[in-house]
Amino acid sequence: MPIAKNLAKLKSKAKKAGVPVVYVNDNFGKWQSDFKKLLKHCLDESVRGSQIAKMLAPDEEDYFVLKPKHSGFYSTTLEILLEHLDCKTLILTGVATDICILFTANDAYMRNFDLVVPSDCVAANDEKENKHALKYLKEILKADMKPSNKLNFDKLKKDK
């Protein structure tokens, strides 16, 4: 819940700056799933985490990609979408820092994207693993790790 509140504020800030928002979610091994069906399930009050899903629900103009494995790039349309959006910098947020964020960041780095990973907008199941992943993201992948309230979208757009 703590990062969800930060994510909601960051998303609002991005929207105001005209920065596109892309949701990248697991398909949970359901090869016939679609994003709207997945979202409907997550929003159901009987589902653990539905409060977070409601807080972070996508808007009509947001983009989405379903992924079969850890990286948002692996066997998805993400790279084509980012090219279409003319993105040069990616702001990666969510769960889990040591798995999905790290794998996606590695693939983004190999594709020459600049990386921003707000340290207050990511989490892992284990705090030790979270810290280890954050260190790797900063030192090896050269990610900007400043907290979300310090991000300047106008500057990021100019650096594009």
Steps between C-alpha positions, in 0.01 A plus 500: 500500500779754571634487143146501357439848640828621350413337167160670490663841557770428241242392242302820557817706459588312178152556357519874569835510320360312199716194563341174379430230758551136405383214721704181461342206680550126523253283315532252791541214253153561356573517131144595411481787746459862411581811696141609567411154630809498721418847634140401572626207705749718694230757580270237654476571874557134586845511338800578718640836392177632349545828690831554325350406164225759552752765597715431193236404244590606147326786327344459156799662326765287676682226315541139609715200420455149636824309550557125530824518700698735722608765249253742346692462173510121475250380236289817523420804288662739749798593283275586204268704723792696649632569150154622396493730806853621416623414852864533594462491879303241696370548851462152646281448806319217674563155636735317523820701494719190501311320225272682255648848543857367481440276197314777314770753592774268368319462169433875481865577574610269216266697273666829603211643699580739782359360823323662791395275788351712780615324816168570675294345218643148497493211744602137535378223728824525698660832603852359465426396140342839432814681618722268299294559183498879555878498533535300177259731315697806608855372465480269200204630299563867590137555601397827659369389840370827644163482679190572295438840657840615365432405135480788256292389201577815302872429529451132413303596189775744391766234551296272276 
